[in-house]
Amino acid sequence: MTSVKLILVIPAKHHDVPNAYVKAEKEVELDIFLRLQRGTAIPEDVRKCLGVDTDSELVLELVKALYGLKKTSRLWNQFLHKTLSNVGFEQGRTDL
């Protein structure tokens, strides 16, 4: 019961974690590529740096978890577990 109270108290005392899901890294073996929406303007200097001539040629690889993906909540849970473990918290047997 203590760990449940802890998880409920942390956000209540220190507010919610803004953009929580995007703080988690995506899994290395999961490759997700995004094409920008038509009409999205990319500055010329950025395009030149990336080696593309037009905005339509630009495809981005997702490197963080993103809202709406099926695995995002699990990735956030893993990130939270790792972060709390690194500062000395231990998972109780009833939390497994």
N, C-alpha and C positions, 0 to 999 in steps of 0.2 A: 504494500500500500504506500510505502514511503516514496518509491520511485514514481508512482502515478501522481502523487501530490507534487513532487518536484517538477515534473513536466508541466503540470497545471500552474504552478507558482512562477516559474521562470518567465513565461510570456506575460502573465498578469502583472508581475512586479516591474519587468523591464520592457514592457510593450511587446508587440508581436515582432517577429523577425521579418523585416521588409524584404520582398523578393526572395523568400526563403528557397524556393525550388531552384532558382537559377544560381544559387551559391554552390550547389552540388555539381561535381564533375560528372560528365556522362561516361558511360563505360567505354573503354578503349576499343573493344571489338565491335561496338555499335557505330557504324558510319552513317551519318545523316547529312545530306546536302540540301541547301536551300537556294532557290532562284528568287531574285528580288521581284517584287510586284512591278508590273508594267507602269512606267511613269516615275519610278523612284530615280531621282537624280543623284549621281555620284560625282563629286568634284573631279575635274580633269587631272589634277595632280595626284589624287588617290588612284584613279584608273591607270595613270602612267606608272605609278609605283607598283601596282598589281600586275601590270603587263597586259591590260585589256584595252581595246579601242572604244568599245561601246558598252553601255550599261547592260544590254541584253546578254553580253558574253560572260558577265560576272556570276559565278556560282560560289556560294559560301559553305564552308563545312562547319557544322555545329560542334562546339567544344564544351558547352555547358548543358546541363539539364534544362528543359524548357517546359513551361506550362502546357498541358494538353497531351504530352506523351504518356503512354501507358506506364512506363517504368519510372517516371519522375518522382512519385511519392516514395518508392523504395529507395531511390538514389538519395533523396533528402534524408530519409531515416538512417541510411548508412553514414551519411555525412555528419548528422547530429550525433550518432553513436560514437563515431571516431573522434569528433571534437570533444565531447564530454569525457571520453576515456582518456584523451590526451591531457586533460586538466585534472585527472585524478578520480573521476567518478567510476564506479564499478557497477556492472549489470547484475541485478539480483536474480536468483534462480527462478523466481516466479515471473520474471520479465521475459524469459526465453520463448 
